[in-house]
Amino acid sequence: MLKKILILIGAGYALVLILVLVLGLMTISSMDRLHSITTDLFMHPFTVNNAALEAQSNILWMSHYMNDVVTSNDPEEIGKLAFEIDERDKNVREKLALISERFLGNVDKVKDAERLLNEWKALRNAEIALIKQGKAKHANRISQGSEAEIFMQLNTDMDYIVNFTRQRAAAFDTEAEKEAQGQINLTWWLLGGIVASISLIGGGIVYRIFLLVRRQQQTDEDLKQYSAQLEASNLELESFSYSVSHDLRVPLRAVDGFSRILLEEYNDKLDAEGQRLLKVVRDNTKKMAQLIDDILSFSRSGRIELVPAEVKMDDLVRDVMAELSPATAGRKVVLEIKPMPPALADRSMMRRVLVNLLANAVKFTRPKAEAHIEIGAKTGTGETVYYVKDNGVGFDMKYVGKMFGMFLRLHGVEEFEGTGIGLAIVKRIITRHGGRVWAEGKVNEGATIYFTLPATPPPA
């Protein structure tokens, strides 16, 4: 009898030992898989996103240097600028090659960006050659024609690449944390069984846990470094756009002032064509001043600290429409304000959002005999969806991806005034509040712009 009991105890102990060994091997394999996953995730968001940010920054600098080439009359300076442009062009190509190897999004966007970069380089070289030959007018046609269009398309592709890699970087922390938590829970459960059965195996598991924690700590440190680098890059881009826009004001005021003096004091000495050309100059300086103001507004919308508070959206809509009343004078405009819950947001920022959206609705309903603008909201899960709807000229949905980009317009300047920055400002403000923005529309049947705000206030 004792022999049978000893056999049963031995068999039970052996089964427990085998089970613990199997589970221990599963845990080790699971931890190795976790390390592989976190490594892959790390390589994508950090390496690829940094490359995309650097490439986009160099593209902006190349455009800035081309503007300096156009305004320079010094052949030596033009040569230096052309050399700097070529160096940055090489850097952009290297970064795009790296992105192409590891990009998890639409690789065709990367290939398209490389193609556009080649076309832009050919046009830049042609423009620089014409400037060196003293053919500024011919160079200006290239700059304002196909070169501007290619640059806009290239920026659109880079925006997609940067935004996609930034989203992957944001998702990295959540994915890694979930995976790590699951593996840690499994490890602790196994540790209890190992301690109960055999202490030697427990020591091995504890060592593996130590390695996992150390790797997780290293990943956290890498995340902090990446966040600091990303914030520094964003601040550099913000400072660049702010300083460039600010510095443009002085020469612009000079152009406007001297052209006004010419029109007022030398009017009798100018023929009709001269007077017309000076008026064209003044009109364009006004447009440029508005563009600078919009760029500064876009820059400030990302720099000003948010002060969340309860905002009564219906009252704010009425205030904004009263402010826009000069634009509706002499027109039949029907404004319908649906019931809207208060928003937890920065009031001044929300005012800017509504000014841009309602001004667009007023503007794009101008061709209609009777304009109808509706603004309302509906409550979702953890957020409120607001919308501004109009019966204006609308847009083709195949271009909806361009609506919220900088300087991207779906209608010509001769049709509707504006700089193409308003919706980009709206997107930036709503994104800072933790919300989303999208649009729906149909040609000649109107458009609807939606934006969401979380039910809880955004982080300070």
LUMSEBA-263140 format. One record per residue (C-alpha): x, y, z; residue number from 1. Coordinates in Angstrom, 3 decimals, decimal comma, m for minus. Each point is the difference from the previous one (the first is absolute). Example, Ala and Ser with C-alpha at 12.3 -4.5 7.8 and 13.67 -1.06 7.14 Angstrom:
LUMSEBA-263140
ropa px->12,300; py->m4,500; pz->7,800; k->1
ropa px->1,370; py->3,440; pz->m0,660; k->2
END
This chain:
LUMSEBA-263140
ropa px->0,000; py->0,000; pz->0,000; k->1
ropa px->2,792; py->2,389; pz->0,940; k->2
ropa px->1,714; py->m0,860; pz->m3,242; k->3
ropa px->m3,116; py->0,946; pz->m1,997; k->4
ropa px->m0,282; py->3,291; pz->1,888; k->5
ropa px->3,642; py->0,789; pz->m0,686; k->6
ropa px->m0,513; py->m0,839; pz->m3,676; k->7
ropa px->m3,066; py->2,260; pz->m0,185; k->8
ropa px->1,853; py->2,863; pz->1,754; k->9
ropa px->2,990; py->m0,443; pz->m2,298; k->10
ropa px->m2,239; py->m0,094; pz->m3,098; k->11
ropa px->m1,881; py->3,089; pz->1,189; k->12
ropa px->3,227; py->1,848; pz->0,688; k->13
ropa px->1,345; py->m0,994; pz->m3,429; k->14
ropa px->m3,186; py->1,232; pz->m1,705; k->15
ropa px->0,178; py->3,308; pz->1,876; k->16
ropa px->3,660; py->0,359; pz->m0,895; k->17
ropa px->m0,705; py->m0,707; pz->m3,687; k->18
ropa px->m2,884; py->2,475; pz->0,030; k->19
ropa px->2,147; py->2,675; pz->1,614; k->20
ropa px->2,811; py->m0,636; pz->m2,480; k->21
ropa px->m2,408; py->0,242; pz->m2,955; k->22
ropa px->m1,593; py->3,183; pz->1,323; k->23
ropa px->3,410; py->1,425; pz->0,809; k->24
ropa px->1,145; py->m0,607; pz->m3,591; k->25
ropa px->m3,235; py->1,618; pz->m1,232; k->26
ropa px->0,699; py->3,037; pz->2,181; k->27
ropa px->3,556; py->0,345; pz->m1,272; k->28
ropa px->m1,243; py->m0,290; pz->m3,579; k->29
ropa px->m2,722; py->2,542; pz->0,749; k->30
ropa px->2,513; py->2,461; pz->1,435; k->31
ropa px->2,263; py->m0,396; pz->m3,003; k->32
ropa px->m3,012; py->0,681; pz->m2,224; k->33
ropa px->m0,774; py->3,120; pz->2,053; k->34
ropa px->3,558; py->1,212; pz->m0,484; k->35
ropa px->m0,255; py->m0,651; pz->m3,752; k->36
ropa px->m3,320; py->1,867; pz->m0,216; k->37
ropa px->1,228; py->3,019; pz->1,945; k->38
ropa px->3,207; py->0,073; pz->m2,081; k->39
ropa px->m1,978; py->m0,043; pz->m3,269; k->40
ropa px->m2,372; py->2,674; pz->1,277; k->41
ropa px->2,939; py->2,096; pz->1,155; k->42
ropa px->1,764; py->m0,207; pz->m3,365; k->43
ropa px->m3,083; py->1,148; pz->m1,872; k->44
ropa px->m1,258; py->3,046; pz->1,909; k->45
ropa px->3,286; py->1,424; pz->1,206; k->46
ropa px->2,302; py->m0,578; pz->m2,955; k->47
ropa px->m2,550; py->0,569; pz->m2,767; k->48
ropa px->m1,778; py->2,961; pz->1,651; k->49
ropa px->3,302; py->1,782; pz->0,681; k->50
ropa px->0,986; py->m0,544; pz->m3,646; k->51
ropa px->m3,372; py->1,359; pz->m1,211; k->52
ropa px->0,226; py->3,093; pz->2,233; k->53
ropa px->3,555; py->0,733; pz->m1,158; k->54
ropa px->m0,952; py->m0,467; pz->m3,662; k->55
ropa px->m2,990; py->2,341; pz->0,291; k->56
ropa px->2,085; py->2,604; pz->1,844; k->57
ropa px->2,660; py->m0,072; pz->m2,746; k->58
ropa px->m2,682; py->0,365; pz->m2,690; k->59
ropa px->m1,250; py->3,166; pz->1,737; k->60
ropa px->3,558; py->1,335; pz->0,208; k->61
ropa px->0,555; py->m0,728; pz->m3,714; k->62
ropa px->m3,101; py->2,054; pz->m0,818; k->63
ropa px->1,258; py->2,807; pz->2,277; k->64
ropa px->3,419; py->0,007; pz->m1,741; k->65
ropa px->m1,684; py->0,084; pz->m3,436; k->66
ropa px->m1,826; py->3,166; pz->1,100; k->67
ropa px->3,396; py->1,471; pz->0,937; k->68
ropa px->1,367; py->m0,952; pz->m3,450; k->69
ropa px->m2,883; py->1,826; pz->m1,716; k->70
ropa px->0,619; py->3,211; pz->1,981; k->71
ropa px->3,830; py->m0,074; pz->m0,247; k->72
ropa px->2,038; py->1,810; pz->m2,632; k->73
ropa px->3,365; py->m1,306; pz->1,225; k->74
ropa px->1,299; py->m2,919; pz->m2,168; k->75
ropa px->2,262; py->m1,184; pz->2,832; k->76
ropa px->m2,893; py->m0,089; pz->2,479; k->77
ropa px->m2,189; py->m1,808; pz->m2,549; k->78
ropa px->2,723; py->m2,617; pz->m0,403; k->79
ropa px->0,237; py->m0,554; pz->3,754; k->80
ropa px->m3,774; py->m0,287; pz->0,297; k->81
ropa px->m0,153; py->m2,475; pz->m2,904; k->82
ropa px->2,711; py->m2,125; pz->1,684; k->83
ropa px->m1,922; py->0,010; pz->3,312; k->84
ropa px->m3,210; py->m0,992; pz->m1,819; k->85
ropa px->1,784; py->m2,952; pz->m1,656; k->86
ropa px->1,406; py->m1,170; pz->3,348; k->87
ropa px->m3,425; py->0,055; pz->1,628; k->88
ropa px->m1,463; py->m1,730; pz->m3,082; k->89
ropa px->2,484; py->m2,861; pz->0,510; k->90
ropa px->m1,003; py->m0,252; pz->3,642; k->91
ropa px->m3,703; py->m0,155; pz->m0,906; k->92
ropa px->0,675; py->m2,811; pz->m2,479; k->93
ropa px->1,935; py->m1,987; pz->2,619; k->94
ropa px->m2,850; py->0,370; pz->2,488; k->95
ropa px->m2,627; py->m0,999; pz->m2,584; k->96
ropa px->2,049; py->m3,114; pz->m0,833; k->97
ropa px->0,061; py->m0,941; pz->3,699; k->98
ropa px->m3,740; py->0,677; pz->0,337; k->99
ropa px->m0,769; py->m2,097; pz->m3,094; k->100
ropa px->1,719; py->m3,059; pz->1,547; k->101
ropa px->m1,903; py->0,102; pz->3,318; k->102
ropa px->m3,230; py->1,890; pz->m0,754; k->103
ropa px->m3,146; py->m1,843; pz->1,150; k->104
ropa px->m2,469; py->2,322; pz->m1,752; k->105
ropa px->m0,705; py->0,632; pz->m3,680; k->106
ropa px->3,465; py->m0,419; pz->m1,582; k->107
ropa px->m1,318; py->1,568; pz->m3,220; k->108
ropa px->m0,031; py->3,339; pz->1,867; k->109
ropa px->3,735; py->m0,340; pz->0,622; k->110
ropa px->0,654; py->m0,920; pz->m3,633; k->111
ropa px->m2,132; py->2,945; pz->m1,117; k->112
ropa px->1,997; py->2,315; pz->2,293; k->113
ropa px->3,251; py->m1,234; pz->m1,572; k->114
ropa px->m1,420; py->0,625; pz->m3,479; k->115
ropa px->m1,169; py->3,505; pz->0,926; k->116
ropa px->3,404; py->0,735; pz->1,538; k->117
ropa px->1,654; py->m0,861; pz->m3,341; k->118
ropa px->m2,409; py->2,237; pz->m1,925; k->119
ropa px->0,467; py->2,833; pz->2,495; k->120
ropa px->3,796; py->m0,256; pz->m0,334; k->121
ropa px->m0,192; py->0,268; pz->m3,793; k->122
ropa px->m2,206; py->3,091; pz->0,242; k->123
ropa px->2,253; py->1,562; pz->2,678; k->124
ropa px->3,082; py->m0,484; pz->m2,150; k->125
ropa px->m1,775; py->1,545; pz->m2,978; k->126
ropa px->m1,150; py->2,951; pz->2,118; k->127
ropa px->3,502; py->0,617; pz->1,435; k->128
ropa px->1,497; py->m0,167; pz->m3,506; k->129
ropa px->m2,473; py->2,620; pz->m1,247; k->130
ropa px->0,751; py->2,273; pz->2,972; k->131
ropa px->3,735; py->m0,249; pz->m0,677; k->132
ropa px->m0,742; py->1,003; pz->m3,624; k->133
ropa px->m1,961; py->3,033; pz->1,192; k->134
ropa px->m3,340; py->m1,428; pz->m1,138; k->135
ropa px->m1,881; py->0,622; pz->3,237; k->136
ropa px->m3,426; py->0,155; pz->m1,672; k->137
ropa px->0,426; py->m3,435; pz->m1,571; k->138
ropa px->1,210; py->m1,358; pz->3,345; k->139
ropa px->m3,015; py->1,559; pz->1,739; k->140
ropa px->m2,361; py->m1,868; pz->m2,354; k->141
ropa px->1,583; py->m3,296; pz->1,054; k->142
ropa px->m0,109; py->0,964; pz->3,695; k->143
ropa px->m3,679; py->0,990; pz->m0,029; k->144
ropa px->m1,098; py->m2,718; pz->m2,417; k->145
ropa px->0,950; py->m3,651; pz->m0,052; k->146
ropa px->2,641; py->0,323; pz->2,740; k->147
ropa px->m2,556; py->1,328; pz->2,513; k->148
ropa px->m2,433; py->m2,782; pz->m0,895; k->149
ropa px->2,643; py->m2,726; pz->0,385; k->150
ropa px->1,151; py->1,496; pz->3,316; k->151
ropa px->m3,599; py->m0,067; pz->1,281; k->152
ropa px->m0,464; py->m3,636; pz->m1,068; k->153
ropa px->3,338; py->m0,941; pz->1,612; k->154
ropa px->m1,036; py->1,667; pz->3,257; k->155
ropa px->m3,297; py->m1,906; pz->m0,100; k->156
ropa px->1,840; py->m3,341; pz->m0,326; k->157
ropa px->2,434; py->0,934; pz->2,790; k->158
ropa px->m2,919; py->1,028; pz->2,252; k->159
ropa px->m1,489; py->m3,490; pz->m0,474; k->160
ropa px->3,336; py->m1,705; pz->0,736; k->161
ropa px->0,718; py->2,135; pz->3,097; k->162
ropa px->m3,538; py->m0,323; pz->1,366; k->163
ropa px->m0,058; py->m3,779; pz->m0,536; k->164
ropa px->3,345; py->m0,564; pz->1,720; k->165
ropa px->m1,009; py->2,367; pz->2,820; k->166
ropa px->m3,188; py->m2,015; pz->0,553; k->167
ropa px->2,008; py->m3,229; pz->0,081; k->168
ropa px->2,320; py->1,569; pz->2,574; k->169
ropa px->m2,985; py->0,986; pz->2,142; k->170
ropa px->m1,409; py->m3,531; pz->m0,264; k->171
ropa px->3,332; py->m1,549; pz->1,005; k->172
ropa px->m0,280; py->0,804; pz->3,703; k->173
ropa px->m3,515; py->m1,468; pz->0,296; k->174
ropa px->0,843; py->m3,158; pz->m1,951; k->175
ropa px->3,222; py->m0,635; pz->1,898; k->176
ropa px->m1,672; py->0,624; pz->3,368; k->177
ropa px->m2,853; py->m2,437; pz->m0,736; k->178
ropa px->2,379; py->m2,689; pz->m1,199; k->179
ropa px->2,330; py->0,502; pz->2,961; k->180
ropa px->m2,861; py->m0,066; pz->2,522; k->181
ropa px->m1,320; py->m3,265; pz->m1,390; k->182
ropa px->3,418; py->m1,625; pz->0,114; k->183
ropa px->0,716; py->1,297; pz->3,508; k->184
ropa px->m3,309; py->m1,416; pz->1,283; k->185
ropa px->0,801; py->m3,377; pz->m1,520; k->186
ropa px->3,471; py->0,092; pz->1,495; k->187
ropa px->m1,234; py->0,655; pz->3,526; k->188
ropa px->m2,515; py->m2,849; pz->m0,248; k->189
ropa px->2,727; py->m2,380; pz->m1,087; k->190
ropa px->2,254; py->1,267; pz->2,728; k->191
ropa px->m2,512; py->m1,126; pz->2,634; k->192
ropa px->m0,111; py->m3,511; pz->m1,463; k->193
ropa px->3,744; py->m0,185; pz->m0,308; k->194
ropa px->0,603; py->1,072; pz->3,616; k->195
ropa px->m2,525; py->m2,610; pz->1,162; k->196
ropa px->1,668; py->m2,805; pz->m1,953; k->197
ropa px->3,652; py->0,667; pz->m0,550; k->198
ropa px->2,021; py->3,019; pz->1,060; k->199
ropa px->2,729; py->m0,470; pz->m2,599; k->200
ropa px->m2,333; py->0,692; pz->m2,903; k->201
ropa px->m1,394; py->2,981; pz->1,947; k->202
ropa px->3,444; py->1,579; pz->0,028; k->203
ropa px->0,174; py->m0,221; pz->m3,796; k->204
ropa px->m3,422; py->1,616; pz->m0,437; k->205
ropa px->0,902; py->2,815; pz->2,396; k->206
ropa px->3,091; py->0,656; pz->m2,083; k->207
ropa px->m2,112; py->0,176; pz->m3,168; k->208
ropa px->m2,352; py->2,453; pz->1,736; k->209
ropa px->2,993; py->2,129; pz->0,917; k->210
ropa px->1,057; py->0,088; pz->m3,651; k->211
ropa px->m3,531; py->0,905; pz->m1,077; k->212
ropa px->m0,204; py->2,867; pz->2,516; k->213
ropa px->3,405; py->1,284; pz->m1,036; k->214
ropa px->m1,005; py->m0,091; pz->m3,668; k->215
ropa px->m3,246; py->1,787; pz->0,830; k->216
ropa px->1,918; py->2,675; pz->1,911; k->217
ropa px->2,330; py->0,442; pz->m2,960; k->218
ropa px->m3,006; py->0,313; pz->m2,316; k->219
ropa px->m1,502; py->2,647; pz->2,296; k->220
ropa px->3,249; py->1,964; pz->m0,093; k->221
ropa px->0,088; py->m0,248; pz->m3,802; k->222
ropa px->m3,605; py->1,218; pz->m0,094; k->223
ropa px->0,884; py->3,032; pz->2,107; k->224
ropa px->2,942; py->0,830; pz->m2,262; k->225
ropa px->m2,159; py->m0,371; pz->m3,100; k->226
ropa px->m2,702; py->2,244; pz->1,483; k->227
ropa px->2,604; py->2,660; pz->0,786; k->228
ropa px->1,422; py->m0,208; pz->m3,547; k->229
ropa px->m3,460; py->0,172; pz->m1,530; k->230
ropa px->m0,955; py->3,015; pz->2,115; k->231
ropa px->3,274; py->1,741; pz->m0,922; k->232
ropa px->m0,635; py->m0,637; pz->m3,715; k->233
ropa px->m3,537; py->1,365; pz->0,255; k->234
ropa px->1,217; py->3,088; pz->1,887; k->235
ropa px->2,658; py->0,590; pz->m2,654; k->236
ropa px->m2,585; py->m0,163; pz->m2,794; k->237
ropa px->m2,355; py->2,283; pz->1,966; k->238
ropa px->2,786; py->2,513; pz->0,642; k->239
ropa px->1,048; py->m0,092; pz->m3,633; k->240
ropa px->m3,490; py->0,760; pz->m1,334; k->241
ropa px->m0,546; py->2,663; pz->2,663; k->242
ropa px->3,309; py->1,795; pz->m0,635; k->243
ropa px->m0,307; py->m0,144; pz->m3,792; k->244
ropa px->m3,557; py->1,368; pz->0,117; k->245
ropa px->0,976; py->2,704; pz->2,474; k->246
ropa px->3,072; py->1,095; pz->m2,008; k->247
ropa px->m2,072; py->0,317; pz->m3,190; k->248
ropa px->m2,122; py->2,776; pz->1,513; k->249
ropa px->2,678; py->2,731; pz->m0,189; k->250
ropa px->0,813; py->m0,241; pz->m3,745; k->251
ropa px->m3,693; py->m0,490; pz->m0,758; k->252
ropa px->m0,913; py->3,234; pz->1,794; k->253
ropa px->2,752; py->1,765; pz->m1,959; k->254
ropa px->m1,374; py->m1,254; pz->m3,342; k->255
ropa px->m3,533; py->1,029; pz->0,937; k->256
ropa px->1,083; py->3,390; pz->1,338; k->257
ropa px->2,149; py->1,001; pz->m2,975; k->258
ropa px->m2,596; py->m1,159; pz->m2,522; k->259
ropa px->m2,628; py->2,074; pz->1,849; k->260
ropa px->2,307; py->3,057; pz->m0,123; k->261
ropa px->0,487; py->m0,499; pz->m3,734; k->262
ropa px->m3,755; py->m0,128; pz->m0,562; k->263
ropa px->m0,700; py->3,052; pz->2,153; k->264
ropa px->2,901; py->2,334; pz->m0,857; k->265
ropa px->0,975; py->m1,055; pz->m3,508; k->266
ropa px->m3,431; py->m0,863; pz->m1,336; k->267
ropa px->0,126; py->2,718; pz->m2,666; k->268
ropa px->3,351; py->m1,295; pz->m1,268; k->269
ropa px->m1,196; py->m3,579; pz->m0,480; k->270
ropa px->m1,979; py->m1,212; pz->m2,973; k->271
ropa px->m3,044; py->m2,247; pz->0,413; k->272
ropa px->2,062; py->m3,192; pz->m0,287; k->273
ropa px->2,466; py->1,176; pz->2,660; k->274
ropa px->m2,843; py->0,829; pz->2,367; k->275
ropa px->m1,583; py->m3,406; pz->m0,634; k->276
ropa px->3,242; py->m1,842; pz->0,685; k->277
ropa px->0,515; py->1,864; pz->3,281; k->278
ropa px->m3,531; py->m0,913; pz->1,066; k->279
ropa px->0,794; py->m3,621; pz->m0,818; k->280
ropa px->3,086; py->0,277; pz->2,220; k->281
ropa px->m2,078; py->1,420; pz->2,881; k->282
ropa px->m2,686; py->m2,670; pz->m0,389; k->283
ropa px->2,598; py->m2,731; pz->0,144; k->284
ropa px->1,705; py->1,496; pz->3,069; k->285
ropa px->m3,381; py->m0,105; pz->1,761; k->286
ropa px->m0,393; py->m3,662; pz->m0,946; k->287
ropa px->3,534; py->m0,700; pz->1,194; k->288
ropa px->m0,688; py->1,786; pz->3,309; k->289
ropa px->m3,109; py->m2,139; pz->0,502; k->290
ropa px->2,030; py->m3,122; pz->m0,776; k->291
ropa px->2,636; py->0,991; pz->2,574; k->292
ropa px->m2,716; py->0,633; pz->2,605; k->293
ropa px->m1,469; py->m3,436; pz->m0,691; k->294
ropa px->3,408; py->m1,699; pz->0,286; k->295
ropa px->0,618; py->1,729; pz->3,322; k->296
ropa px->m3,478; py->m1,012; pz->1,152; k->297
ropa px->0,751; py->m3,615; pz->m0,959; k->298
ropa px->3,291; py->0,148; pz->1,910; k->299
ropa px->m1,602; py->1,531; pz->3,104; k->300
ropa px->m2,756; py->m2,622; pz->0,023; k->301
ropa px->2,653; py->m2,595; pz->0,816; k->302
ropa px->1,901; py->2,107; pz->2,545; k->303
ropa px->m2,660; py->1,605; pz->2,204; k->304
ropa px->m0,794; py->m1,922; pz->3,194; k->305
ropa px->m3,538; py->m1,383; pz->0,175; k->306
ropa px->m2,263; py->1,215; pz->2,812; k->307
ropa px->m2,927; py->m2,474; pz->0,117; k->308
ropa px->m3,358; py->1,310; pz->1,209; k->309
ropa px->m3,698; py->m0,513; pz->m0,708; k->310
ropa px->m0,891; py->1,701; pz->m3,292; k->311
ropa px->m3,644; py->0,576; pz->m0,985; k->312
ropa px->0,297; py->m0,783; pz->m3,686; k->313
ropa px->m3,368; py->1,443; pz->m1,082; k->314
ropa px->0,797; py->3,396; pz->1,580; k->315
ropa px->3,450; py->m0,046; pz->m1,577; k->316
ropa px->m1,530; py->m0,744; pz->m3,424; k->317
ropa px->m2,295; py->3,037; pz->0,306; k->318
ropa px->2,930; py->2,227; pz->0,974; k->319
ropa px->2,048; py->m1,177; pz->m2,981; k->320
ropa px->m2,883; py->0,462; pz->m2,455; k->321
ropa px->m0,516; py->3,529; pz->1,325; k->322
ropa px->3,670; py->0,644; pz->m0,702; k->323
ropa px->m0,431; py->m1,345; pz->m3,547; k->324
ropa px->m3,135; py->2,071; pz->m0,674; k->325
ropa px->1,792; py->2,379; pz->m2,451; k->326
ropa px->0,669; py->m2,984; pz->m2,258; k->327
ropa px->m3,719; py->m0,885; pz->m0,081; k->328
ropa px->m1,301; py->3,536; pz->m0,582; k->329
ropa px->m2,416; py->0,151; pz->m2,949; k->330
ropa px->m0,253; py->m3,793; pz->m0,153; k->331
ropa px->m2,691; py->m2,421; pz->1,079; k->332
ropa px->1,724; py->m2,228; pz->2,538; k->333
ropa px->m1,942; py->m2,425; pz->2,188; k->334
ropa px->1,910; py->m1,125; pz->3,111; k->335
ropa px->m1,384; py->m3,020; pz->1,851; k->336
ropa px->1,567; py->m0,746; pz->3,393; k->337
ropa px->m0,900; py->m3,462; pz->1,290; k->338
ropa px->0,220; py->m0,837; pz->3,725; k->339
ropa px->3,642; py->m0,460; pz->0,983; k->340
ropa px->1,475; py->m1,146; pz->3,317; k->341
ropa px->2,709; py->2,175; pz->1,581; k->342
ropa px->3,570; py->m0,870; pz->m0,930; k->343
ropa px->2,945; py->m0,494; pz->2,343; k->344
ropa px->2,627; py->1,948; pz->m1,924; k->345
ropa px->2,028; py->3,188; pz->m0,279; k->346
ropa px->m2,535; py->2,736; pz->m0,809; k->347
ropa px->2,295; py->2,189; pz->m2,130; k->348
ropa px->1,122; py->m3,049; pz->m2,012; k->349
ropa px->m3,616; py->m1,116; pz->m0,540; k->350
ropa px->m0,860; py->3,495; pz->m1,158; k->351
ropa px->2,759; py->m0,200; pz->m2,599; k->352
ropa px->m1,318; py->m3,393; pz->m1,166; k->353
ropa px->m3,546; py->1,335; pz->m0,426; k->354
ropa px->1,192; py->3,210; pz->m1,695; k->355
ropa px->1,845; py->m2,051; pz->m2,637; k->356
ropa px->m2,829; py->m2,501; pz->m0,555; k->357
ropa px->m2,862; py->2,532; pz->m0,072; k->358
ropa px->1,983; py->2,462; pz->m2,144; k->359
ropa px->0,560; py->m2,826; pz->m2,502; k->360
ropa px->m3,710; py->m0,850; pz->0,046; k->361
ropa px->m0,913; py->3,662; pz->m0,624; k->362
ropa px->2,587; py->0,297; pz->m2,757; k->363
ropa px->m0,780; py->m3,201; pz->m1,896; k->364
ropa px->m3,778; py->0,606; pz->0,044; k->365
ropa px->0,449; py->3,380; pz->m1,688; k->366
ropa px->m1,090; py->m1,266; pz->m3,468; k->367
ropa px->m3,291; py->m1,322; pz->1,463; k->368
ropa px->m3,144; py->2,142; pz->m0,125; k->369
ropa px->m0,846; py->m1,165; pz->3,529; k->370
ropa px->2,790; py->m1,213; pz->2,240; k->371
ropa px->m0,823; py->m2,541; pz->2,680; k->372
ropa px->2,513; py->m0,664; pz->2,800; k->373
ropa px->m0,683; py->m2,565; pz->2,707; k->374
ropa px->2,118; py->m0,673; pz->3,070; k->375
ropa px->m0,732; py->m2,689; pz->2,561; k->376
ropa px->1,380; py->m2,925; pz->1,970; k->377
ropa px->m0,635; py->m3,576; pz->1,038; k->378
ropa px->1,363; py->m1,831; pz->3,024; k->379
ropa px->2,158; py->m3,062; pz->m0,547; k->380
ropa px->1,892; py->m2,379; pz->2,282; k->381
ropa px->2,383; py->2,136; pz->2,024; k->382
ropa px->m0,175; py->2,879; pz->m2,475; k->383
ropa px->m2,309; py->2,525; pz->m1,649; k->384
ropa px->m0,160; py->0,354; pz->m3,795; k->385
ropa px->m0,617; py->3,581; pz->m1,204; k->386
ropa px->m0,677; py->0,929; pz->m3,614; k->387
ropa px->m0,393; py->3,022; pz->m2,291; k->388
ropa px->m2,105; py->m0,681; pz->m3,086; k->389
ropa px->m0,720; py->2,275; pz->m2,985; k->390
ropa px->m1,660; py->m0,173; pz->m3,417; k->391
ropa px->2,869; py->1,683; pz->m1,829; k->392
ropa px->2,183; py->m1,027; pz->m2,917; k->393
ropa px->1,222; py->m3,163; pz->1,789; k->394
ropa px->2,964; py->m2,063; pz->m1,200; k->395
ropa px->0,958; py->m3,286; pz->m1,628; k->396
ropa px->0,601; py->m2,664; pz->2,675; k->397
ropa px->3,044; py->m1,324; pz->m1,847; k->398
ropa px->1,828; py->3,155; pz->1,141; k->399
ropa px->m1,111; py->m0,223; pz->3,641; k->400
ropa px->3,498; py->m1,027; pz->1,091; k->401
ropa px->1,356; py->3,399; pz->m1,072; k->402
ropa px->m2,510; py->2,147; pz->1,884; k->403
ropa px->1,830; py->0,222; pz->3,309; k->404
ropa px->3,525; py->0,535; pz->m1,357; k->405
ropa px->1,960; py->3,245; pz->m0,024; k->406
ropa px->m0,570; py->2,218; pz->m3,082; k->407
ropa px->m2,165; py->m2,670; pz->m1,660; k->408
ropa px->m3,067; py->1,449; pz->m1,735; k->409
ropa px->m2,780; py->m1,766; pz->m1,912; k->410
ropa px->m1,179; py->3,241; pz->m1,640; k->411
ropa px->1,961; py->2,636; pz->m1,904; k->412
ropa px->0,913; py->3,392; pz->1,496; k->413
ropa px->m2,010; py->1,679; pz->m2,746; k->414
ropa px->m3,123; py->m1,851; pz->1,227; k->415
ropa px->0,368; py->0,371; pz->3,772; k->416
ropa px->2,480; py->2,025; pz->2,042; k->417
ropa px->2,169; py->m1,587; pz->2,677; k->418
ropa px->3,418; py->m1,499; pz->0,666; k->419
ropa px->m0,845; py->m3,670; pz->0,535; k->420
ropa px->1,128; py->m0,091; pz->3,650; k->421
ropa px->m3,326; py->0,299; pz->1,860; k->422
ropa px->m0,856; py->m3,712; pz->0,088; k->423
ropa px->3,597; py->m0,885; pz->0,886; k->424
ropa px->m0,358; py->2,247; pz->3,074; k->425
ropa px->m3,305; py->m1,716; pz->0,855; k->426
ropa px->1,621; py->m3,432; pz->m0,210; k->427
ropa px->2,944; py->1,041; pz->2,164; k->428
ropa px->m2,210; py->1,487; pz->2,724; k->429
ropa px->m2,388; py->m2,968; pz->0,109; k->430
ropa px->2,899; py->m2,484; pz->0,014; k->431
ropa px->1,548; py->1,829; pz->2,960; k->432
ropa px->m3,328; py->m0,437; pz->1,800; k->433
ropa px->0,142; py->m3,746; pz->m0,627; k->434
ropa px->m2,684; py->0,053; pz->m2,728; k->435
ropa px->m0,339; py->m0,877; pz->m3,685; k->436
ropa px->m0,983; py->1,958; pz->m3,142; k->437
ropa px->m1,472; py->m1,226; pz->m3,286; k->438
ropa px->m2,193; py->1,243; pz->m2,830; k->439
ropa px->m2,762; py->m1,146; pz->m2,347; k->440
ropa px->m1,310; py->1,751; pz->m3,078; k->441
ropa px->m1,279; py->m0,114; pz->m3,537; k->442
ropa px->0,589; py->2,402; pz->m2,856; k->443
ropa px->m2,678; py->2,750; pz->m0,112; k->444
ropa px->m1,902; py->m1,644; pz->2,858; k->445
ropa px->1,911; py->1,310; pz->2,999; k->446
ropa px->2,475; py->m1,245; pz->2,578; k->447
ropa px->0,065; py->m1,116; pz->3,643; k->448
ropa px->3,019; py->0,347; pz->2,277; k->449
ropa px->0,011; py->m2,217; pz->3,111; k->450
ropa px->2,195; py->0,279; pz->3,077; k->451
ropa px->m0,034; py->m1,816; pz->3,326; k->452
ropa px->0,854; py->1,064; pz->3,535; k->453
ropa px->0,609; py->m2,473; pz->2,845; k->454
ropa px->m2,418; py->m0,105; pz->2,906; k->455
ropa px->2,934; py->0,736; pz->2,329; k->456
ropa px->2,197; py->3,090; pz->m0,317; k->457
ropa px->3,307; py->m0,304; pz->m1,929; k->458
ropa px->3,268; py->m0,262; pz->1,937; k->459
ropa px->1,617; py->3,307; pz->0,854; k->460
END
